[in-house]
Amino acid sequence: MTLLPDLPQNAVLLDLLREQGVPQEHGDYVYEGWELHTHPDLVERLEDLAPRWPVLATFGVPVLAAKGIAAVVAQGMSTLLVRLPEAPPELLKPAEPCPPLTDPGGGWYTVCPWQSELRSAESERLLSLLVQQALSYAASLSEDDSIDWQGRPVQAPGKRRGKVKGRRPSKGGNSRQGRRGRGR
């Protein structure tokens, strides 16, 4: 089962992952009922690049999504797929293409998750920024304003629930009327 919604924006990715997916109940590399298609170190790397962001197990592949739309996919040992309106900065080393997602006009780009040419801290900073840009871009592709970036329902303005905190007005109207400061 996948947690990534079957939306038109996810169709090509879901078709690709579904085709590659192998249901598996037992073994060393089981990921939410599917054979894991990503090295465990890369799963951890993805979690480090987007702390506190839910990683969705999708046919054995970890995916980050915003508003239900896939933004980042971790595959194999050395591929991060990012959904962006334009190619990532040239400073970041690309990974091998992943057709049909990375075909021209597909909106997906690959980057190496390790960036060995850069210092470790700089690599992590640039990749984290790229992941955030991909999440922001994916959210912009959604037409659903009833959910936030992480897919949680958004409360409509004016429909507050629970107690309102603050000062209660006094029985005599405006308690500050004609008074200034404390104890006067």
C-alpha positions in Angstrom: 0.0 0.0 0.0 1.2 3.5 -0.7 0.5 6.7 1.3 1.2 8.9 -1.8 -2.2 9.9 -3.2 -3.2 8.8 -6.6 -3.3 12.3 -8.0 -2.7 13.3 -11.7 0.5 15.1 -10.6 1.8 11.8 -9.2 0.6 9.5 -12.1 3.9 9.0 -14.0 5.9 8.5 -10.7 3.3 6.1 -9.3 3.2 4.1 -12.6 7.0 3.8 -12.5 7.2 2.8 -8.9 4.3 0.4 -9.1 5.9 -1.4 -12.1 9.2 -1.8 -10.1 7.5 -2.7 -6.8 7.7 -6.2 -5.4 5.4 -7.1 -2.5 7.4 -8.6 0.3 6.3 -9.5 3.8 9.6 -10.9 5.3 13.3 -10.5 4.8 16.1 -8.0 5.5 14.9 -5.3 3.1 11.2 -5.0 3.6 9.8 -1.5 3.5 6.2 -1.2 4.5 5.3 -4.5 2.9 7.4 -3.9 -0.2 11.0 -4.9 -1.2 13.1 -1.8 -0.4 14.5 -0.3 -3.6 16.7 2.3 -1.8 19.8 1.7 0.2 19.1 2.2 4.0 21.9 4.8 4.1 20.0 6.9 1.5 16.8 6.5 3.4 18.6 8.0 6.4 20.1 10.7 4.3 16.7 11.7 3.0 15.4 11.9 6.6 18.4 14.1 7.5 17.8 16.4 4.6 14.2 17.0 5.7 14.0 16.5 9.4 10.5 16.3 10.9 9.0 15.7 7.4 7.1 12.5 6.9 8.7 10.0 4.5 6.1 8.1 2.6 6.8 4.5 1.8 5.7 4.1 -1.9 6.0 0.7 -3.4 9.4 0.2 -1.6 10.7 3.7 -2.3 10.8 6.6 0.2 9.1 9.7 -1.1 8.6 13.2 0.3 5.5 15.0 -0.7 3.8 18.4 -0.1 0.1 18.6 -0.2 0.0 15.0 -1.4 2.2 15.8 -4.5 5.5 14.0 -4.7 8.5 16.3 -4.4 11.6 14.1 -3.7 12.3 10.4 -4.3 15.3 8.4 -3.0 16.3 5.5 -5.2 19.1 3.0 -5.2 22.3 4.2 -3.5 23.1 7.3 -5.3 20.0 9.0 -6.7 17.7 11.7 -5.4 15.0 12.8 -7.7 13.7 16.3 -7.1 10.7 17.9 -8.7 11.6 21.5 -9.7 10.5 24.1 -12.2 14.1 24.3 -13.5 17.3 22.3 -13.2 19.2 22.4 -9.9 22.3 24.6 -9.6 25.3 23.4 -11.6 27.3 23.3 -8.4 25.4 20.1 -7.5 26.6 17.0 -9.2 23.7 15.2 -11.1 23.0 11.5 -10.8 22.1 9.2 -13.6 18.8 10.1 -15.4 15.6 8.2 -14.5 13.4 8.0 -17.6 10.6 8.9 -18.1 10.6 11.2 -15.1 13.8 13.0 -16.1 12.9 13.2 -19.8 12.7 16.8 -21.1 9.6 18.5 -19.8 9.1 15.8 -17.1 9.8 18.2 -14.3 12.1 15.9 -12.4 15.9 16.2 -12.0 18.4 13.9 -10.4 21.2 14.9 -8.0 23.8 12.8 -6.2 22.8 12.7 -2.5 26.4 12.6 -1.4 28.1 15.5 -3.3 31.6 14.3 -2.5 33.1 17.4 -4.3 31.8 19.7 -1.6 32.6 19.9 2.1 30.1 17.9 4.1 28.4 20.8 5.8 28.1 22.7 2.5 26.7 19.6 0.7 24.1 19.1 3.4 23.1 22.8 3.4 22.7 22.9 -0.4 20.8 19.6 -0.6 18.5 20.6 2.3 17.8 23.8 0.5 17.1 21.9 -2.8 14.7 19.5 -0.9 12.8 22.5 0.6 12.6 24.1 -2.9 11.2 20.8 -4.3 8.6 20.6 -1.5 7.6 24.2 -2.0 7.3 23.7 -5.8 5.2 20.5 -5.3 2.9 22.3 -2.9 2.4 25.0 -5.6 1.2 22.3 -8.0 -1.7 21.5 -5.7 -5.2 23.0 -6.2 -6.3 21.8 -2.7 -6.3 24.6 -0.2 -8.0 22.5 2.4 -4.7 20.8 3.4 -1.3 22.2 4.5 2.1 21.3 3.1 2.2 18.0 5.1 -1.4 17.0 4.1 -3.1 18.0 7.3 -6.5 19.6 7.2 -6.4 23.4 7.3 -8.9 25.0 9.6 -11.0 27.6 7.8 -10.8 31.2 9.1 -13.5 32.2 11.5 -14.2 28.6 12.6 -12.1 28.5 15.7 -12.7 25.8 18.2 -11.9 25.7 21.9 -11.6 28.5 24.4 -10.4 31.9 23.4 -7.7 33.0 25.7 -7.4 36.6 26.8 -8.9 39.1 29.2 -12.5 38.9 29.9 -14.3 42.3 29.8 -15.4 43.6 33.2 -19.1 43.9 34.0 -19.0 47.6 34.1 -17.9 48.0 30.5 -14.5 49.3 29.7 -12.4 48.7 32.8 -9.7 51.2 31.7 -12.2 54.0 31.4 -10.9 57.1 33.1 -8.0 55.3 34.7 -4.3 55.2 33.8 -1.7 52.9 35.2 -2.0 50.5 38.1 -3.4 51.2 41.5 -4.7 54.7 40.8 
